[in-house]
Amino acid sequence: MAHKHETPSLDESFDFSPELRKKLIISAIIGIAMVALGAFLIQNHWSIGVWDSGHGAEHGGGSQHDGGDHHGATLFSRIIANIWMNSVYFLGISVVGVFFLSYNYVAKAGWYTTFKRVPEAFPSFIIVPAVIMLALFLYPETRHIIFHWTHHGIMEVGSENYDKIIAGKSWYLNFPFFLVRMIAYFAIWYYLWSQIRKYSLLEDETSDLAYYYKSRNFAKMFLIFFAVTSSTAAWDFSMSIDTHWFSTMFGWYHLASWHVAGLAAMMLAILLLKDKGYLKAVTFSSIHDLGKLMFGFSVFWTYVWFSQFLLIFYANLPEETIYFRERFTGHGGRYFAPFIINLLLNFVFPFLILMARDSKRNRVFLKLACGSILIGHWFDFYQIQMPGIAKDQGGIGIIEWGTTLTFASLFIYFVANQLSKANLIAKNHPFIEESLHHEI
């Protein structure tokens, strides 16, 4: 493949047309309508989908939390589980945008400069899952559905709901401290991104290196903060759903899932923009390097997944194996198929597709790998969170498709809006020439 070419124009603007805006808004509304339709069909004993439960009617789909006590899952539990799960999933893809920028800033890397506006746009969506997750946690009814540890009396000695194991974690799992942590994650992640973004855009107006160093300093702050909060957020948003269970590897596992899904979303966005005639300056050498990161972190995710599984399998301790038992045989075995699909889509397919050098330069293969990873890690978060929230109400049908469609449409809207606000190429970045002539 020839690499010697005339330097393309660095002045590119993304046109976020009114037509595209309208389509994305309609798509989000259709997703909401699908959730309502799915709930209606299940209430009336119809199940349209894969592994769909259809149990909602016997519970009326309503609340069964009286005075904070815990009862069986309902159709409402399933809807809340979908909203929470998609919030966490798309939050991860969003925050990985600033994570990707930060470690490249700190490494003084230049290879990614021609497409840095793409990951730079992702964190703009953080505000949406932040608002949704805070609302779900602040409202007692939905908080009790998601987190068993929030039920009344569960940490009070003498209460009929008292749980000694959960009470032992009360120093960490308590309402005020949990709420403070949530606000800190969202606010600081978003603030640090906004500063990196601000100085990155100021680079377009001048060649002053001061703006680059300011962005780099905020990137350092983000990495220090994210080094801790990537794990604590994983404990809070996902692991605390199964309150009795714990894993010292879970933070790495959760971050690996977020990271590779974010990389796949970046790659897919870049390829789709190139298909539309944008990002002419992005060479296939840069795309190849991003493909190598996707390949490498797919393997890394599998390594962490298998290490966690092997240690728990080998020790065979009931308090640890219960996590996998719930996903293998619990709740009528409804979570076993998603568990297996998770492995196939996140390791087997990406490994086979991306292993060859040429496949990381082939748009079709790259899009297949991106689709496999994005769908696969949706399944990863599904099997992490759904058994603990939806329990025997879990399924994959119109409710799941509708919720995901709404979140995906809103995510694309926010990212496209950010892309339209600045030049698509960071033309005054100090390493732009390195990226333009990057050859591997």
ABEGO torsion letter per residue (X at the ends): XBABBBBBBABBBBBBBAAAAAAAAAAAAAAAAAAAAAAAAAAAGBBBEBGBAGAAAAAGGBBABBGGBBBBBBAAAAAAAAAAAAAAAAAAAAAAAAAAAAAAAAAGBAAAAAAAAAAAAAAAAAAAAAAAAAAAAABAAAAAAABAAABBGAABBGBAABBAAAAAAAAABBAAAAAAAAAAAAAAAAAAAAAAAAAAAAAAABABAAAAAAAAAAAAAAAAAAAAAAAAAAAAAAAAABAABBBAAAAAAAAAAAAAAAAAAAAAAAAAAAAAGBGAABBAAAAAAAAAAAAAAAAAAAAAAAAAAAAAAAAGBAAAAAAAAAAAABGGGAAAAAAAAAAAAAAAAAAAAAABAAAAABAAAAAAAAAAAAAAAAAAAAAAAAAAAAEAABBBBAAAAAAAAAAAAAAAAAAAAAAAABBABBAABAAAAAAAABBX
